[in-house]
Amino acid sequence: MPRRPYLSSRLQGFGTTVFSEMSALAVQTGALNLGQGFPDSDGPDEVKQAAIDAIFAGVNQYPPGPGTLDLRTAIAEHQKRFYNMSLNPADEVLVTAGATEALAAALLGLCETGDEVIAFDPTYDSYAAGIAMAGAVLKPVPLRPQADGTFGFDDEELRRAFTTRTRLIMLNTPHNPTGKVFTLSEMQLIAELCLERNVIAVTDEVYEHMVFDGSHIPLAGLPGMRDRTVTIGSAGKTFSFTGWKIGWATGPAPIISAVRTAKQFLTYVNGAPFQPAVAVGLRLGDSYFDQLLVQMVAKKELLCEKLEQAGFGVLAPQGTYFVTADISTVTTKKSLPFCMGLPEEAGVVAVPCSVFYSDDRMGQDHIRFCFAKSDAFLAEAGDRLIAAYG
Ligand SMILES: *Cc1c(COP(=O)(O)O)cnc(C)c1O
């Protein structure tokens, strides 16, 4: 990438994301956009109504810095209900402007310049930029496709990534973009290394309610980890309101206090009328969360089946609303040029997995599709891929 004259050295190398380019291509060509990760239908009506009611009830000025007490209480109740974790809403829960701000504030509030931050590669696209903005250094540990179609890492590579400079490890489970759900034994190894090396964990659990087999395991629930883990969630993903940008971070008071200090000078606060609405969402009955999962499983199966019929190798996800396809069975192109041609060739948009890796040799045969779309949309996209490649 050419050096841009006004951009700070910390952010050289971070261009506009491929997502905007792809979405522009989708608009130009009328292609079906399975690229960017957002649902095409909104969340529950009672949650929407609560936001509307809050606006008319005058909940329109700055909320309290850490978030409204009622929402912090609802977040604590949610962690108790699903994971049996007890949190004090007073100082162990922080409401943020989406999970993105929680991640950035954790990095800015917890890292010294030059500290190392371990993350599994590929990463969600804000991680590397957040680490750079904090003046820290990303130490990637690669996730590679395994023979069984899941993604895995090498234990030794993870061990070696921990050095005397390691401050944090970032864990995203279920993992975007791969759809990997980290196993209990993988998380036990991560926990063991954090305890041994006195490292803090920042866990991005925005897809916690989209785990297809078994149930979600928060790293903070493992022995010894409660005192050193920041757990991050998002109403965008759990309630399909990505534009509301309400997220949260929970953890031990001294760590949350550090995160809050950074958060205070990023946005200070956000989304006053959305905060009571998200509290309503978090208190919805089990049927909401069960239904969300049932729908996502059906969508995953629908798209995976179509991708197989189109001749792609399918790395079926264990969670999230993304699926990775291996394109080497249908093309000799690498993932970026393949995705650039896909709207013209098939009328569909997907994202090349190479953009998520810090190692640019990786993800060359893999592309990511988002299946948080209507069944009709997925079926049509699938049929277009079958027509083009099947
Ligand atoms: C969507 C997403 C986020 C960002 O969540 P917001 O609440 O929209 O800021 C963070 N991490 C992962 C893995 C995501 O997929």
The ligand as a Gaussian input file, in Angstrom:
#p B3LYP/6-31G(d) Opt

LIG

0 1
 C      -19.693000      -7.539000      14.628000
 C      -18.508000      -7.869000      15.455000
 C      -17.997000      -6.977000      16.401000
 C      -18.510000      -5.557000      16.526000
 O      -19.680000      -5.476000      17.207000
 P      -20.422000      -4.072000      17.355000
 O      -21.290000      -4.273000      18.538000
 O      -21.158000      -3.827000      16.087000
 O      -19.378000      -3.027000      17.570000
 C      -16.935000      -7.364000      17.191000
 N      -16.397000      -8.581000      17.056000
 C      -16.837000      -9.464000      16.153000
 C      -16.187000     -10.791000      16.059000
 C      -17.899000      -9.139000      15.306000
 O      -18.298000     -10.012000      14.374000

